[in-house]
């Protein structure tokens, strides 16, 4: 039985010159996913320049199966704006193909855009075209807006994208980093310190922290550094620090503004109104 060949077309990301053949290293019954990845703006197939930002240097692909437990991860370098990637996959139904564009900053692999193709079937002697559109994550924040110095506060974050598919079953842990000095610039480091560990439930995460002291009305800037599940780790990468995958929410690297709270010394306490009537 000949192994099948799977072609992925990533809208705005991948330009594929026909379906490429199976790998020589395949076992009988395996399929082969081979990608020719092109940075946004480098091919006529590109429709949305933000799909793969110019800041992206790599693409990480995860192919996994919820029932069998199969999971394979591969990383491709966007060298001169393009890359080639080949992955052998056992024949089966119900694969999920996830793809993330990222770059390395402060020693971390930091995600920029992502997309998912669910329910992908692999069959011998057949070809399946899978279309994945990479998009930036959105961020919905809620919680306290004005707080007193040294008082507790909460921040709740929901990661959003196209129907939330790449946000679900994707994130494992998150820490909140906050500072009274802005770090909005993508070149700025995250605030020093260990961060405040949050509670992650799928694409929702919540944090309980304490405000710093402030003598005057002060803005507190905050961001969540979210780690993808261990299924996203690429253990083949020589740089150990790059193997896990992270994303900042709100994602300042994609132009989102940091979350803001106001520290107001006049907030809270007991207010006594004395009048002479």
C-alpha angles and dihedrals in degrees: 000000000000118000115245126238123229121202119200119203110196107197109233090000112055127051108189122194097207126308112310121225129254122281121259090232095060122120119226109284095023121124125214126226110197121179133195103198122198126186117244111274095028098090139041088238090072114106103163119042092202093060093089108012121217087246091065113104101171144029122217119200124195121189113186143162121217095206105036093037092231111159130172128172128192134176128209126197116227095224112179088350100304142069141183123224132180126189129180114219128186115242111267146117128254103040121160117214115201124182130187131183114213148157134211117253129163086001093301133112100238119194122229107173136002145181142183138215110196130197098023114174124209116205132174117247092015140093126226123192114209120194119205125178115202115215137173118259118248124215130218113192132188140159133084117003103179121034139171122244113278091007124129119255138180133223124192122193131188119192112218136187137136099340089327092271096137091043096056119082086004111094126065110172140001140194128199118225118193137176139168086227115075119244095180093132113096087226093058120098121239114263114280120259138063096287127227114287113232137199114256122200110174106295093348124086134175134194135195114200142156124246119238120243118273132175094200136030105294136179117235114206119205141179135175119232103208124194121213119232119278089256087076095058115115103210091182094070112106092219105075092198091059096053097085118063125226139181132196117227116228084033105224088178087068095045100268118142121243116257111263134206129178120233106206119181090203092060117104129003126092120309115205118194111198118190134171111226 
